[in-house]
Amino acid sequence: MEALPHFPLFRDPVKEQSFKESDEECECCGRSRGWIYSRSIYVSQGDGDISICPWCIADGSASAKFDGTFQSAGIHPYGKNLLSPEDVELVEKRTPGFVTWQDHGWMMCCGIACEYIGEARAEDLRGRWAAAVPSIFSDDSWSEKEIEELVSRMGTDPAAYVFECRKCGKLLGFWDCS
């Protein structure tokens, strides 16, 4: 099994279950490399349930061949028109998606796309990723008590997703539920 390619906007796609070990052949390059994408690609035609290896995502060839993207929504909080075309391509066409309840956007900060670092559990939002909490609840008019109640339930439903700015290191995120 080959070592996975590096995804600059996704810290640990295996831990987040975006890839699974598999002997399946990639429908893009025709190779079986021990890993396959476990999500769907958003395509203009068809259902997007295509066997794709991580290498074809990383180099952009899967997106080009199937005319698809790996993210279903835009860039937040400001919109992709503020990102460089290179960053938009990196987010949409060369970064695997991750599991969420609803469609999601990709976070940006300092004019660049952030790195997705993972789904947060309650203990993460009270500890190592506590700095993301204000961003996660910035669009809602929750009281501190309501925020604490939601934080205490994080881990499956509701869920919080945390990103880190690649320039300033700020933690950002959003929350989601079924």
Backbone bond lengths (Angstrom), bond angles and torsions (degrees), N, CA, C in turn:
res aa  C-N    CA-C-N  psi(-1)  N-CA   C-N-CA  omega(-1)  CA-C   N-CA-C  phi
1 M - - - 1.460 - - 1.535 108.29 -
2 E 1.309 116.04 130.63 1.461 121.29 -179.74 1.524 111.22 -78.89
3 A 1.335 115.69 151.80 1.465 120.08 173.65 1.526 108.13 -67.98
4 L 1.311 116.00 141.29 1.469 120.68 -178.45 1.524 111.70 -66.71
5 P 1.327 117.27 150.55 1.464 119.91 173.89 1.526 109.81 -68.90
6 H 1.314 115.83 160.95 1.470 121.58 178.36 1.530 109.49 -83.36
7 F 1.329 115.74 134.79 1.462 121.98 174.46 1.526 107.35 -113.79
8 P 1.336 118.54 106.13 1.462 120.68 -174.84 1.522 114.68 -61.82
9 L 1.343 117.91 -19.53 1.463 120.04 -178.87 1.528 112.93 -106.94
10 F 1.317 118.03 9.98 1.470 120.34 -176.92 1.523 107.94 -145.35
11 R 1.331 115.79 106.77 1.459 121.04 -172.86 1.530 113.64 -62.62
12 D 1.319 118.67 -47.00 1.465 119.79 -174.32 1.534 111.31 -145.35
13 P 1.336 116.96 77.72 1.465 119.44 -177.05 1.531 114.31 -65.36
14 V 1.318 118.53 -22.10 1.467 119.75 177.14 1.526 109.77 -74.11
15 K 1.324 116.79 -46.49 1.470 120.55 178.38 1.526 110.96 -59.82
16 E 1.319 116.94 -35.94 1.464 121.99 -179.28 1.530 112.37 -85.78
17 Q 1.318 116.80 7.19 1.466 124.42 173.69 1.532 114.26 64.99
18 S 1.327 116.48 31.12 1.465 119.82 174.90 1.524 111.71 -81.90
19 F 1.333 116.26 -21.87 1.461 121.87 176.60 1.518 108.96 -127.91
20 K 1.318 114.66 150.75 1.462 119.73 175.68 1.524 108.55 -132.74
21 E 1.318 115.15 151.64 1.454 119.64 175.63 1.527 108.21 -66.15
22 S 1.331 115.49 134.73 1.462 119.28 -176.49 1.524 110.47 -163.83
23 D 1.307 115.75 147.97 1.463 121.62 173.01 1.526 111.48 -93.55
24 E 1.343 116.76 4.04 1.466 120.23 -179.84 1.521 110.99 -59.51
25 E 1.317 114.24 149.72 1.454 120.93 176.45 1.524 109.21 -85.95
26 C 1.314 116.60 136.33 1.463 122.01 177.04 1.527 108.93 -69.69
27 E 1.320 116.50 130.51 1.465 121.21 180.00 1.525 112.45 -76.63
28 C 1.323 116.74 -4.61 1.462 120.10 178.23 1.531 110.68 -95.67
29 C 1.340 116.66 -55.26 1.469 120.32 -176.10 1.523 113.67 -99.62
30 G 1.341 117.32 -13.48 1.456 120.91 179.08 1.517 115.01 80.51
31 R 1.341 117.02 7.39 1.464 120.43 -178.51 1.525 111.27 -102.21
32 S 1.323 114.75 153.60 1.459 122.11 172.09 1.521 106.32 -110.43
33 R 1.360 116.73 111.12 1.461 120.55 -172.43 1.526 113.28 -117.38
34 G 1.334 116.97 8.47 1.456 119.79 176.10 1.514 115.48 96.56
35 W 1.329 117.50 -8.70 1.469 122.16 179.62 1.519 109.04 -137.17
36 I 1.343 115.68 148.65 1.469 120.46 176.46 1.529 107.91 -143.95
37 Y 1.295 117.01 148.28 1.462 123.24 178.64 1.525 108.89 -67.19
38 S 1.322 117.15 133.82 1.470 120.69 -175.51 1.526 113.65 -99.61
39 R 1.307 117.27 4.57 1.458 121.74 -179.80 1.532 109.19 -114.70
40 S 1.314 116.40 179.35 1.465 120.93 175.83 1.523 109.56 -96.56
41 I 1.305 115.18 153.44 1.458 121.41 172.42 1.532 106.65 -96.91
42 Y 1.323 116.90 140.61 1.462 121.16 177.97 1.524 107.74 -82.46
43 V 1.334 116.05 111.40 1.461 121.67 -176.54 1.522 110.46 -118.23
44 S 1.333 115.73 154.91 1.462 119.81 -179.97 1.526 111.67 -74.93
45 Q 1.326 117.54 -25.41 1.468 122.00 179.73 1.527 108.58 -132.78
46 G 1.312 118.40 135.80 1.458 121.93 178.03 1.515 112.12 93.33
47 D 1.342 114.96 -171.97 1.459 119.37 -173.98 1.520 114.67 -97.85
48 G 1.304 120.24 -10.95 1.454 122.25 177.30 1.515 114.76 78.97
49 D 1.329 117.67 3.69 1.460 121.33 178.19 1.523 107.85 -86.71
50 I 1.327 115.16 80.46 1.455 122.99 -171.97 1.526 108.10 -122.33
51 S 1.324 117.91 136.93 1.466 121.68 176.48 1.522 108.79 -78.36
52 I 1.337 115.37 114.73 1.460 121.20 -176.31 1.521 108.82 -130.57
53 C 1.326 116.62 135.05 1.463 120.45 177.81 1.534 109.83 -84.60
54 P 1.329 117.18 157.72 1.464 121.08 179.87 1.530 113.58 -59.16
55 W 1.332 117.75 -33.28 1.453 121.22 -177.34 1.526 111.61 -66.43
56 C 1.327 116.85 -36.00 1.467 120.49 178.95 1.524 111.74 -74.91
57 I 1.324 117.32 -22.98 1.466 120.19 171.40 1.519 108.64 -74.79
58 A 1.327 116.91 -49.38 1.467 121.76 -175.58 1.524 112.98 -59.53
59 D 1.329 117.82 -38.38 1.468 118.87 -177.45 1.532 113.44 -91.19
60 G 1.333 117.01 -1.66 1.461 121.07 176.98 1.518 114.82 85.70
61 S 1.325 117.92 -3.71 1.468 119.40 -175.90 1.530 112.55 -68.53
62 A 1.335 118.71 -33.28 1.473 120.40 178.60 1.524 110.84 -65.75
63 S 1.318 116.40 -44.01 1.461 120.34 178.68 1.528 110.54 -61.25
64 A 1.330 116.19 -43.06 1.466 120.49 -179.47 1.532 111.36 -66.82
65 K 1.321 116.87 -45.71 1.469 120.16 -176.23 1.524 112.38 -65.95
66 F 1.341 116.97 -40.19 1.465 120.41 -175.06 1.530 113.15 -101.99
67 D 1.344 116.53 6.48 1.464 121.93 -179.42 1.529 110.34 48.26
68 G 1.332 114.95 56.65 1.456 119.38 -176.07 1.515 113.63 -139.56
69 T 1.317 114.21 174.65 1.460 121.88 176.34 1.527 108.78 -130.85
70 F 1.322 115.63 163.02 1.460 120.84 -178.80 1.522 112.59 -104.62
71 Q 1.316 117.28 -3.99 1.464 122.41 176.99 1.521 107.51 -119.81
72 S 1.328 116.33 138.49 1.463 120.57 -173.48 1.519 114.44 -93.33
73 A 1.300 117.67 -14.21 1.462 120.11 -174.65 1.525 109.61 -131.87
74 G 1.304 116.22 -174.51 1.452 121.70 -174.13 1.510 115.26 -84.14
75 I 1.326 113.99 -164.33 1.457 123.24 -179.53 1.522 107.38 -100.66
76 H 1.323 117.08 136.14 1.465 121.39 -178.73 1.517 110.39 -122.23
77 P 1.282 121.28 150.52 1.454 124.43 7.27 1.519 115.22 -93.05
78 Y 1.323 119.85 -1.74 1.462 119.83 -169.44 1.514 115.96 -109.53
79 G 1.300 119.56 -15.38 1.454 121.23 -178.60 1.513 112.35 103.06
80 K 1.322 115.44 151.56 1.456 119.37 -173.17 1.519 114.11 -71.85
81 N 1.324 118.08 -11.95 1.465 118.67 178.35 1.529 111.54 -67.46
82 L 1.330 118.15 -13.44 1.457 121.20 177.82 1.525 112.84 -95.23
83 L 1.315 117.71 -4.52 1.462 121.56 177.07 1.520 110.01 -96.40
84 S 1.323 115.33 153.60 1.460 119.30 174.45 1.531 108.97 -65.41
85 P 1.324 117.39 153.15 1.470 119.63 176.58 1.534 111.97 -56.77
86 E 1.337 116.76 -32.67 1.464 120.60 179.01 1.525 111.40 -65.38
87 D 1.346 116.97 -41.45 1.464 120.26 178.79 1.528 111.28 -69.63
88 V 1.330 117.54 -38.77 1.471 120.17 177.36 1.526 109.10 -60.91
89 E 1.334 116.95 -44.77 1.463 120.38 178.56 1.525 111.01 -63.05
90 L 1.327 117.05 -41.41 1.463 120.82 179.26 1.527 110.90 -60.88
91 V 1.334 117.45 -44.70 1.467 121.51 179.31 1.521 110.93 -65.23
92 E 1.310 116.93 -53.71 1.463 121.19 -169.82 1.521 114.76 -80.12
93 K 1.334 117.05 -33.66 1.458 119.56 -168.92 1.517 115.53 -117.03
94 R 1.346 117.81 -11.00 1.463 119.16 -175.43 1.524 113.32 -133.04
95 T 1.332 116.80 14.88 1.466 121.85 177.86 1.520 108.61 -128.41
96 P 1.338 117.66 126.23 1.467 119.28 179.11 1.522 111.43 -65.61
97 G 1.318 115.93 152.25 1.455 120.71 175.45 1.518 110.82 -79.46
98 F 1.321 116.05 171.87 1.459 121.19 176.65 1.521 108.66 -132.81
99 V 1.315 116.22 161.19 1.461 122.43 -174.35 1.523 110.76 -74.27
100 T 1.337 116.34 126.79 1.468 123.06 172.93 1.528 107.70 -138.69
101 W 1.324 114.80 167.12 1.466 119.07 177.13 1.525 111.16 -72.75
102 Q 1.320 116.91 -44.47 1.465 122.86 -177.69 1.528 107.70 -118.70
103 D 1.317 116.89 170.41 1.460 119.61 171.67 1.517 108.10 -61.36
104 H 1.293 116.10 151.61 1.462 120.46 -174.18 1.516 110.51 -136.62
105 G 1.315 115.00 168.99 1.449 121.31 173.39 1.514 109.66 -109.41
106 W 1.306 115.91 169.18 1.460 121.98 177.79 1.521 107.38 -102.18
107 M 1.317 117.37 134.56 1.460 121.35 -176.90 1.532 110.93 -78.55
108 M 1.345 114.62 147.92 1.455 121.06 174.40 1.519 109.11 -132.61
109 C 1.325 116.06 156.15 1.462 123.00 178.57 1.528 106.52 -158.17
110 C 1.302 117.64 148.80 1.470 122.24 178.83 1.528 112.30 55.40
111 G 1.333 116.98 27.90 1.453 121.35 177.38 1.513 115.42 77.67
112 I 1.347 117.42 9.81 1.464 120.76 179.39 1.527 110.02 -132.19
113 A 1.316 115.71 160.25 1.468 120.79 176.40 1.521 109.36 -70.80
114 C 1.321 115.85 139.69 1.466 121.80 179.35 1.529 110.49 -84.42
115 E 1.323 114.79 165.60 1.461 121.80 175.00 1.523 109.01 -93.54
116 Y 1.319 116.71 128.90 1.462 120.86 175.70 1.523 107.92 -75.92
117 I 1.357 116.33 124.26 1.464 118.90 -177.67 1.519 113.56 -108.74
118 G 1.334 118.31 -12.42 1.450 117.62 172.02 1.508 115.98 144.58
119 E 1.335 113.66 169.52 1.460 121.33 174.18 1.521 107.88 -81.37
120 A 1.322 115.67 132.83 1.466 120.95 -175.67 1.519 111.60 -98.09
121 R 1.298 114.98 139.21 1.458 122.20 170.71 1.530 107.02 -96.40
122 A 1.317 116.76 170.57 1.470 120.92 -179.45 1.519 111.20 -53.87
123 E 1.326 117.46 -44.84 1.471 120.13 -178.41 1.523 112.21 -64.37
124 D 1.339 118.03 -30.32 1.466 121.04 176.06 1.525 110.48 -66.81
125 L 1.341 116.46 -43.02 1.467 120.73 -177.33 1.523 112.23 -74.72
126 R 1.305 116.99 -13.93 1.470 121.10 174.04 1.527 111.13 -98.66
127 G 1.317 116.73 -8.33 1.458 121.74 -175.93 1.509 112.41 -126.97
128 R 1.330 115.89 -110.37 1.467 121.82 -170.58 1.525 114.80 -58.91
129 W 1.340 118.83 -27.42 1.459 121.28 -178.55 1.528 112.19 -115.30
130 A 1.321 117.59 23.54 1.472 121.46 -178.59 1.529 111.87 -58.87
131 A 1.317 117.24 -31.26 1.468 120.83 -179.21 1.531 112.41 -64.57
132 A 1.320 118.41 -15.54 1.470 121.59 178.98 1.520 112.91 -82.36
133 V 1.329 118.25 -17.90 1.471 121.61 -173.64 1.531 112.85 -56.03
134 P 1.348 120.50 -46.93 1.475 118.34 179.08 1.529 113.14 -58.13
135 S 1.316 117.42 -38.74 1.464 120.64 178.47 1.524 111.36 -68.39
136 I 1.312 116.78 -41.13 1.467 121.40 -177.56 1.526 111.42 -59.38
137 F 1.326 116.42 -37.03 1.468 120.53 -176.88 1.529 113.10 -108.38
138 S 1.326 118.40 18.01 1.468 121.22 -174.86 1.524 114.01 -68.58
139 D 1.311 118.48 -27.07 1.466 121.02 -177.80 1.518 113.90 -88.70
140 D 1.300 117.06 -2.01 1.460 121.22 -176.13 1.525 110.32 -116.51
141 S 1.312 116.50 153.04 1.467 120.40 179.69 1.531 109.69 -99.49
142 W 1.324 115.76 59.94 1.451 121.87 -179.13 1.529 110.52 -86.71
143 S 1.310 116.56 145.46 1.467 120.72 171.36 1.530 107.91 -77.03
144 E 1.323 116.47 163.89 1.465 119.72 177.74 1.526 111.00 -59.48
145 K 1.322 116.58 -37.66 1.463 120.91 179.18 1.532 110.53 -64.01
146 E 1.333 117.05 -43.31 1.465 120.64 178.94 1.531 111.53 -65.39
147 I 1.336 115.79 -39.91 1.465 119.67 177.85 1.524 110.00 -62.07
148 E 1.329 116.96 -45.41 1.467 120.31 179.46 1.527 110.92 -61.47
149 E 1.324 116.99 -38.64 1.468 120.39 177.76 1.531 110.73 -62.99
150 L 1.332 116.95 -44.62 1.467 120.26 177.79 1.525 111.40 -64.81
151 V 1.330 116.48 -44.35 1.467 120.38 178.89 1.525 110.04 -57.87
152 S 1.324 117.51 -41.71 1.470 120.84 -177.90 1.531 112.23 -63.94
153 R 1.322 117.43 -21.74 1.465 121.80 -178.92 1.534 113.42 -97.60
154 M 1.331 117.73 -4.78 1.466 120.50 -176.75 1.524 111.45 -63.92
155 G 1.307 114.42 141.81 1.450 119.79 176.79 1.513 113.30 149.93
156 T 1.298 117.18 -32.10 1.466 120.74 174.66 1.520 109.47 -143.98
157 D 1.304 117.16 -60.76 1.462 121.44 179.40 1.521 108.58 -147.68
158 P 1.301 118.33 102.06 1.463 129.27 8.76 1.535 112.22 -76.43
159 A 1.322 114.54 170.21 1.456 121.75 179.41 1.524 109.01 -132.38
160 A 1.322 116.17 148.80 1.462 122.22 176.53 1.523 108.51 -120.96
161 Y 1.333 115.92 141.65 1.451 122.46 -176.98 1.523 107.72 -122.33
162 V 1.335 116.86 128.20 1.461 121.46 -170.66 1.527 110.68 -115.34
163 F 1.334 114.51 137.83 1.457 124.02 178.64 1.525 108.46 -123.58
164 E 1.335 115.79 156.89 1.460 120.67 176.34 1.521 108.88 -126.73
165 C 1.339 115.85 132.90 1.461 120.11 177.28 1.526 108.87 -65.53
166 R 1.312 116.10 131.49 1.467 121.43 -179.69 1.518 112.20 -76.33
167 K 1.334 117.02 -9.04 1.460 120.31 -179.58 1.529 111.72 -104.71
168 C 1.340 117.27 -55.87 1.470 120.32 -174.76 1.529 113.91 -100.54
169 G 1.331 117.75 -12.01 1.462 121.32 178.67 1.518 115.39 83.95
170 K 1.331 117.70 1.29 1.469 120.95 179.91 1.524 110.39 -62.59
171 L 1.342 115.52 142.04 1.456 121.16 175.82 1.522 109.88 -93.67
172 L 1.327 115.88 133.58 1.459 123.58 -179.98 1.523 108.35 -132.36
173 G 1.321 116.48 167.08 1.449 117.24 176.53 1.508 113.49 -179.01
174 F 1.314 114.46 -175.29 1.460 121.88 175.46 1.518 107.52 -147.90
175 W 1.314 115.75 164.30 1.461 120.01 176.47 1.511 109.03 -121.63
176 D 1.305 115.15 164.22 1.447 121.91 -169.25 1.530 108.19 -156.37
177 C 1.318 116.82 153.36 1.466 119.89 175.30 1.521 109.73 -149.25
178 S 1.322 115.39 167.48 1.464 120.10 -177.63 1.516 111.46 -71.15
